[in-house]
Amino acid sequence: MRPSASTAHPAADAKPLERLEGNVERVTFHNPENGYCVLRVKVRGHRDLVTVTGHSPAIGAGEHVEVRGGWINDRTHGLQFRAERVTTTVPTTLEGLEKYLGSGMIKGIGPVYARKLVGTFGMDVFDVIEREPARLREVTGIGPVREAKIISGWSDQKIIREIIVWLYTQGVSSARAVRIFKTYGEEAIAVVSADPYRLARDIAGIGFKTADQIASRLGYAKDDPRRVRAGVAYALTTAMDDGHCGLPREHLLQSGAKLLEVDPALIEVALVEELNAGEVMTGVTDGEQVIFLTGLFKSEQAIAERLLALRRGRLPWGEIDAAKAIPWVERRTGVALSPSQVDALTSAVASKVCVVTGGPGVGKTTLVNSVLKVLAAKGTQIALAAPTGRAAKRLAESTGLDAMTLHRLLEVDGVGGGFKRNHDNPLECDLLVIDEASMVDVPLCNAVMKALPSSAALLLVGDVDQLSSVGPGQVLKDVIGSGAVPVVRLTEVFRQAAESRIVTSAHRINAGKLPDLDIRNESDFFYVPADEPGEVADRVLQLVSERIPARFGVEATRDIQVLCPMQRGGAGARALNLLLQERLNAAPDAPVERFGSRYGVGDKVMHVINDRERDLYNGDVGLVTKVDHAESELTARFGTTDAGARSPLWRSGCSWISPSA
């Protein structure tokens, strides 16, 4: 998570890595999937065992470790050594040998046979396993089957150790080294040596820059063809992070050359090779050749084809007489629809794919509710969803029906990745309504299209001038611009909405005009001038803690959200978070500190990664409800239900969460 008005923690000052070495007395925890481990190590010069945290693909009691990192003072667990690198070697004492062999690290050997092996061969036990394995049968109980297991297990451990040490020499951290080994296995050294840029394509969390650093250590030149080819995808991925699905060819050549510091002609050659290999594809947009990553290009094609196929299908609810439906729904809701809303409802109930769009205060919610009531009366099975938890909550409140995030609707597959709902396991609905559709990006929309049954209808609701998607693409805008599906545009601002200066200011801004900045006491829109960063911060503190709660009767922490355009500086998000926390929640009970930030009950937090298993996503805002030092857990509540965002502090170090107001 991150502070709800910022995006990251201040970077810590770089410090030289400290080195420790000693014998592993106990493995307190080890996750075989990512290699994360908590070790108790006997270090020379330290009277007590040292707690070491780090990453290792395999670790056992008795092993000798060399770790490089730094000390941290954990509020719950005390002084710990956080290792950026963990290097293991075979034990050097008889006691260490017995612990290591008995730890289960080597298949075929448990505590009993470990004692027998050390008792028989002493310090020569590893030489016997490696060079004279037939002698293992001198130990009572070891026959051909167990002998083969021991030989194989020792070989595996030796290979793992060699690979990890080699990756360390290439500047790879422990965590990444484990991921590389898990991906390539015994071929890791050969694969990385032959083409380190495969790392960026094959392993999540390892990007071009990391692969490029490894390649540089291996002696790859800047103009190496493998580097330049990988750089084409890197340039397109960088553009994708900015919301683009592709780049004009000339733009790609120039930006790629700048990113890689090579001649554009080399990018041209690499681009041809990537096109021939199918890694990227070309298309034409506004008469200009554009280069796309293949996955995004095919996703956009699939979305377009699916929308056209849906549009041609039969309505799930049959034909509806709008002339009768409109007065019926007006009686049920007690709301008289405007002429534009009548036209919109008529179009919506007659279309299998439809878009409802318009700015704030134009009656989108009223229209959608009316459409849903008409269709529900026909026995239509309706599913409601939105890209974020907050949007889904608003949708549920406005319709009185259940609504959920799109990720939850599609049922995230926590094991295999992707979604459980797809072509083979489609959604069970006659109509899918997606609110805040402007925030849906291309990959997510493609997943929705795959999961939507061909018999179902689709209603997209959103304002193209509102928040755009964080991911690549502008799905709603492109669907509207295509003219391929019916679009209901609401433009009339209703009288009640027109009384809101927030609404009128938004429409003025969309029209290219400045909003009216005159301060009026009866308004919901205020302009407060401030020139210096310190003055801005003081005004924000006063507004949030005093003036807004007093004027509107709201609770500061729960009901007010501060947005700011920058992270750093005296009026940046990081500074404001600290100031607001001190003002609004200065002395929480039993707080905990992580990376210079304090966490206490009542602190407002924002989730900054997608945690699909908990149905929590980047941007979801919640409140800390509990800090449990005994269990080393922090609990936060998101939305109206306890989402169970229980972040084990000893593991994540609260890297996903930070106090904020």
Secondary structure, 3 states (H helix, E strand, C coil): CECCCCCCCCCCCCCCCEEEEEEEEEEEEECCCCCEEEEEEEECCCCCCEEEEEECCCCCCCCEEEEEEEEEEECCCEEEEEEEEEEEECCCCHHHHHHHHHCCCCCCCCHHHHHHHHHHHHHHHHHHHHHCHHHHHHCCCCCHHHHHHHHHHHHHHHHHHHHHHHHHHCCCCHHHHHHHHHHHHHHHHHHHHHCCCHHHHHCCCCCHHHHHHHHHHCCCCCCCHHHHHHHHHHHHHHHHHCCCCEEEHHHHHHHHHHHHCCCHHHHHHHHHHHHHHCCEEEEEECCEEEEEEHHHHHHHHHHHHHHHHHHHCCCCCCCCCHHHHHHHHHHHHCCCCCHHHHHHHHHHHCCCEEEEEECCCCCHHHHHHHHHHHHHHCCCCEEEEECCHHHHHHHHHHHCCCCEEHHHHHCECCCCCCECCCCCCCCCCCEEEECCHHHCCHHHHHHHHHHCCCCCEEEEEECCCCCCCCCCCCHHHHHHHHCCCCEEEECCCCHHHHCCHHHHHHHHHHCCCCCCCCCCCCCCCCCCCCCCHHHHHHHHHHHHHHHHHHHHCCCHHHHCCCCCCCCCCCCCHHHHHHHHHHHHCCCCCCCEEECCEEECCCCEEECCCCEHHHCECCCCEEEEEEEECCCCEEEEEECCEEEEEEEEHHHHCCCCCCCEC
